[in-house]
């Protein structure tokens, strides 16, 4: 006697497909940009340089304080420094990376220019790629912001407003 372990409805393939009207497949340009993002040396060097700048900023803010290490304003000063570095890095990284990838596509006669993709799909893919890069830089900054919070003089409302202004 054969015992069927899985019911037959597990074998029906239409149950595994997503048929929601709100489901849309991933933007093909976004997928291509994200693949290039993780393979790009410019981004890897930028991320390592960004982490080094953040570490140096934290070290100088904590080592060269004029008052005691637990001074109320030391966390606020460090946070302002970190946020300014984050804003500059987000602006620089997104603009330079997007311009570089667009220039490479123009030079190489990429299939994007001759494909049947709508212009709105291309623009949305580029914008989302920049947003992912911005979120990557923000997630790198998060541990340093926590250090600024632990140095006192900073509340979470200030952090939320400042991060929202960077976006």
N, C-alpha and C positions, 0 to 999 in steps of 0.2 A: 504494500500500500504506500503510495507516494503522498507525502505531506507537503502541502504548498505553504512555504514560509511567508511569502509576500502575497498579499491580495492582488487581484488582477488590475485594480485601478492604479497601482504603482507603475505598471508597465505601460499605461496609456500615456503617450507623449504630450497630448494636448493639455494635460493637467499641469505639466511642468512649465508651460509657456506663460508668460505674463501677457494678459490681454486687457490690461487696464487702459482706459482712454488717456490717462495722464502719463502713461509710460512712454518715454521716448528714448531711442537708443542714444548712446553717448556720441557727442559731437566728434566726427572723424578728425577734424582739424585740432580739436583739443587733445585727442588721443595722440596724434602725431607730435604736437608741441610738448606734451608731457614726456613722451619717450625721448625726444631730443633734449629736454630739460635735464633728465637724469644722466644723460651721456655727455653733456656739454662741459668742457673744462672751465669755461668762463664762470659758470654757476658754481662749480665745485671750488674754484679759487675764491670767488666772491663770498661764499658761505664760510670758508675757513678764515678769510680775512675779517669778515664780520664778527665771527666768534672771538678772534684775537683782539679786535678793537673793543668788544664788550668786556672781555677779561681785563684788559689794560684800564678801561674806564672804571671798572669796579675796584680794581686794585688802587688806582690813584685816588678815588673818592674815599676809600676807607683808610688808606695809609697816610694821606696828607691832609687830614682834617685839622682845623685850627683849635677845635675844642675836643672834648671827650668823644670816644667812638659812639656813645649812646646819645649824642646830641639830637634834639628833636627834629632838626631840619636836615640831617644828613641823608635820610632816605628820600626826602623830597628832591634834594639837589641831585642825587644819583639818578632818580627817576626821570628828571628833566633831561639829564645828559643822555640816558638810554633812549628816551623817546625821540630826542633830536637825531641821534645816530640811526634809529629805526626809520624815521621819516626820510632821512637822506638816502639810506640804503634802499628803501622801497622805491623811492623815486628813481634812483640811479639804476637799480637792477631791472625794474619793469620797463623803463623807457629804453635802456640800452639793449636788453635782451630781445624785446619785441622788434626794435629797429634792426638789430642784427639778423634775426630770423627772417624778417620780411625782405631784407636785402639779399640774403642767401637764396630765398625763393625766387626773387627776380633774376638773379644771376644764373641759377641752375635751371631755369624754365621748369619749375616744379609743376607737377600735375594739378596742383590746386588752381592754377591760373587757367588751365584748359579743361577742368572737370565741370561736371554739371552741378556743383554746389552753388547754392544761392549766396549772394553777397552777405546776407544777414547771418548765415551759418558761419561764414569766414570771420566776420567781425565778432560774433559771439564766441567763437573758438579762441580768437586772439585775446579778447577781454578776460575770458575765464582762465586762460593760461597765465595772464598777468596776476589775476586774483589768487591763483594757486601759489605763485611765487611769493606774493605778498604774505599769504598765510604761512608759508614756510619760514619766512624771515621773522614773522611775529611769534611763531612757535619756538624759534631759536632764542628770541628775546625773553620769553616767559620765565625761565629760571632766574635770570638777572633781575627782572622786575620783582620776583619773589624776594630776592636778596634786598632790594630797595625797600620793600614792605617790612622786612624784618629789622631794618635799621631805624625804624620809627619815623613818624612825621608824615605818613602817607596812608590814605584810606582807600578802600576799594572803589568808592564813587569817583575819585580822582583818576584812578587807573582806567576805569571804564570809559570816562569821558575822553581821556587822552588817547586811548586806543581807538575809540570811535572816530576821533579826528584824524588819525593816521590813515584809516581806511578811506 
